[in-house]
Amino acid sequence: MGQVPSIKRVWTFLEIVISTTLLVAGLFMLQEGIANKSTGAVAMLILGAVFITLSVISLIYAIRSLLWHRYMLQVAKLGPATSQYEHGLREKA
């Protein structure tokens, strides 16, 4: 039987795709806002900056989540005794 991807992993990849799309849309809006001289240009600049900010925050969170999931899988493979010694963690007395 094949492994079924976990919901968290699927959501993380979806989050990366969405944040990348927001980043591209934000960059496009900034470019259009700079090229335009109308009153709507200011709104496009603000919206582009908001899109870029949201996408960067979301992308950072998704990458951290992906790295944390990967780290936890490595720790689980090593086992509890091995992982404590390898990572320098000590039990509290």
VOBA-1610 file (N, C-alpha, C; in pm, whole numbers, padded with zeros to 5 digits, always signed):
BEGIN
Met+00082-00118+00000Met+00000+00000+00000Met+00087+00125+00000Gly+00044+00228-00070Gly+00115+00354-00072Gly+00080+00439+00049Gln+00167+00531+00076Gln+00142+00620+00189Gln+00044+00729+00148Val-00047+00758+00237Val-00143+00866+00215Val-00084+00992+00276Pro-00072+01100+00198Pro-00016+01222+00256Pro-00106+01277+00365Ser-00046+01329+00469Ser-00125+01383+00578Ser-00191+01513+00536Ile-00298+01548+00604Ile-00370+01671+00574Ile-00281+01793+00595Lys-00197+01788+00699Lys-00109+01901+00729Lys-00012+01925+00615Arg+00043+01819+00560Arg+00139+01832+00450Arg+00071+01888+00325Val-00050+01839+00294Val-00123+01889+00178Val-00156+02036+00197Trp-00200+02074+00318Trp-00233+02213+00346Trp-00109+02301+00334Thr+00007+02253+00376Thr+00130+02332+00368Thr+00166+02359+00223Phe+00158+02259+00137Phe+00189+02280-00004Phe+00087+02374-00068Leu-00040+02361-00031Leu-00143+02450-00083Leu-00116+02593-00036Glu-00073+02607+00088Glu-00040+02739+00143Glu+00078+02801+00068Ile+00176+02721+00033Ile+00291+02772-00043Ile+00247+02819-00182Val+00159+02744-00246Val+00111+02781-00379Val+00030+02911-00371Ile-00058+02920-00272Ile-00141+03040-00258Ile-00056+03163-00227Ser+00040+03148-00138Ser+00123+03264-00102Ser+00212+03306-00219Thr+00258+03211-00299Thr+00336+03246-00417Thr+00250+03320-00518Thr+00124+03277-00533Thr+00032+03345-00623Thr+00005+03487-00574Leu-00015+03503-00444Leu-00035+03637-00387Leu+00088+03725-00410Leu+00206+03668-00398Leu+00328+03743-00419Leu+00338+03794-00563Val+00307+03707-00658Val+00312+03747-00799Val+00206+03854-00827Ala+00085+03834-00773Ala-00021+03933-00792Ala+00018+04067-00730Gly+00079+04064-00612Gly+00122+04187-00547Gly+00229+04260-00627Leu+00324+04185-00681Leu+00428+04247-00764Leu+00369+04308-00890Phe+00272+04238-00950Phe+00205+04289-01069Phe+00129+04417-01036Met+00059+04418-00922Met-00016+04538-00884Met+00077+04656-00855Leu+00189+04628-00793Leu+00286+04736-00770Leu+00338+04792-00901Gln+00367+04705-00996Gln+00416+04750-01125Gln+00311+04834-01196Glu+00186+04789-01195Glu+00078+04864-01259Glu+00053+04997-01187Gly+00061+04996-01054Gly+00039+05118-00979Gly+00147+05222-01004Ile+00270+05178-01022Ile+00381+05270-01050Ile+00368+05326-01192Ala+00325+05243-01287Ala+00314+05286-01427Ala+00194+05378-01449Asn+00089+05363-01368Asn-00032+05443-01381Asn-00020+05574-01305Lys-00080+05679-01356Lys-00077+05808-01287Lys-00217+05851-01243Ser-00313+05762-01246Ser-00449+05798-01208Ser-00469+05785-01057Thr-00589+05818-01010Thr-00618+05809-00867Thr-00624+05663-00820Gly-00656+05574-00908Gly-00659+05431-00874Gly-00520+05372-00856Ala-00419+05445-00896Ala-00282+05395-00884Ala-00241+05383-00737Val-00286+05477-00656Val-00252+05473-00514Val-00314+05350-00449Ala-00439+05322-00486Ala-00507+05204-00433Ala-00436+05075-00477Met-00389+05073-00600Met-00318+04956-00650Met-00185+04939-00578Leu-00118+05049-00548Leu+00008+05041-00474Leu-00014+04988-00333Ile-00118+05038-00267Ile-00147+04992-00131Ile-00187+04845-00132Leu-00275+04808-00224Leu-00319+04668-00232Leu-00203+04576-00269Gly-00115+04621-00359Gly+00001+04541-00394Gly+00093+04520-00275Ala+00113+04625-00196Ala+00197+04612-00076Ala+00134+04518+00026Val+00001+04525+00041Val-00068+04434+00133Val-00056+04290+00085Phe-00075+04267-00044Phe-00061+04132-00099Phe+00079+04078-00076Ile+00180+04159-00101Ile+00318+04114-00083Ile+00344+04082+00063Thr+00297+04166+00154Thr+00317+04142+00296Thr+00251+04014+00342Leu+00125+03995+00302Leu+00053+03872+00339Leu+00119+03748+00281Ser+00165+03758+00158Ser+00226+03641+00095Ser+00358+03605+00159Val+00437+03705+00197Val+00566+03677+00261Val+00543+03614+00399Ile+00449+03668+00475Ile+00419+03610+00607Ile+00370+03467+00592Ser+00279+03444+00500Ser+00225+03310+00478Ser+00331+03213+00428Leu+00417+03260+00340Leu+00524+03175+00286Leu+00623+03137+00394Ile+00659+03231+00480Ile+00751+03201+00590Ile+00689+03098+00684Tyr+00561+03116+00717Tyr+00493+03022+00805Tyr+00486+02882+00743Ala+00456+02874+00614Ala+00445+02745+00547Ala+00581+02674+00541Ile+00687+02747+00512Ile+00820+02686+00505Ile+00864+02640+00643Arg+00837+02722+00747Arg+00869+02679+00885Arg+00793+02553+00922Ser+00667+02546+00884Ser+00586+02430+00914Ser+00640+02305+00842Leu+00679+02324+00717Leu+00733+02213+00640Leu+00864+02163+00699Leu+00951+02255+00738Leu+01078+02216+00798Leu+01057+02149+00934Trp+00961+02198+01013Trp+00932+02139+01142Trp+00879+01997+01125His+00792+01977+01026His+00738+01843+00999His+00850+01748+00959Arg+00940+01796+00877Arg+01053+01715+00833Arg+01144+01679+00950Tyr+01168+01777+01039Tyr+01251+01753+01157Tyr+01186+01649+01248Met+01057+01660+01268Met+00986+01565+01355Met+00989+01424+01296Leu+00984+01412+01164Leu+00995+01280+01102Leu+01133+01221+01125Gln+01237+01303+01120Gln+01373+01254+01146Gln+01388+01209+01290Val+01333+01286+01383Val+01341+01250+01524Val+01265+01121+01550Ala+01150+01105+01484Ala+01071+00984+01503Ala+01144+00861+01447Lys+01218+00878+01339Lys+01293+00766+01282Lys+01409+00724+01372Leu+01472+00821+01438Leu+01586+00791+01523Leu+01545+00721+01652Gly+01429+00750+01700Gly+01384+00692+01825Gly+01411+00786+01939Pro+01340+00771+02051Pro+01353+00867+02159Pro+01491+00869+02224Ala+01555+00754+02245Ala+01685+00752+02313Ala+01793+00810+02222Thr+01794+00772+02096Thr+01896+00819+02003Thr+01883+00968+01979Ser+01760+01018+01965Ser+01742+01158+01931Ser+01788+01248+02045Gln+01775+01206+02170Gln+01818+01289+02281Gln+01969+01304+02281Tyr+02040+01198+02253Tyr+02186+01205+02254Tyr+02239+01276+02131Glu+02176+01256+02016Glu+02225+01319+01894Glu+02206+01470+01896His+02097+01516+01950His+02066+01658+01948His+02115+01731+02072Gly+02184+01661+02161Gly+02240+01726+02278Gly+02137+01758+02385Leu+02022+01697+02378Leu+01920+01722+02479Leu+01942+01629+02597Arg+01919+01679+02714Arg+01938+01597+02834Arg+01810+01594+02915Glu+01788+01484+02980Glu+01671+01472+03065Glu+01693+01553+03192Lys+01588+01616+03238Lys+01597+01693+03362Lys+01581+01598+03479Ala+01669+01610+03577Ala+01668+01519+03692Ala+01559+01557+03790
//
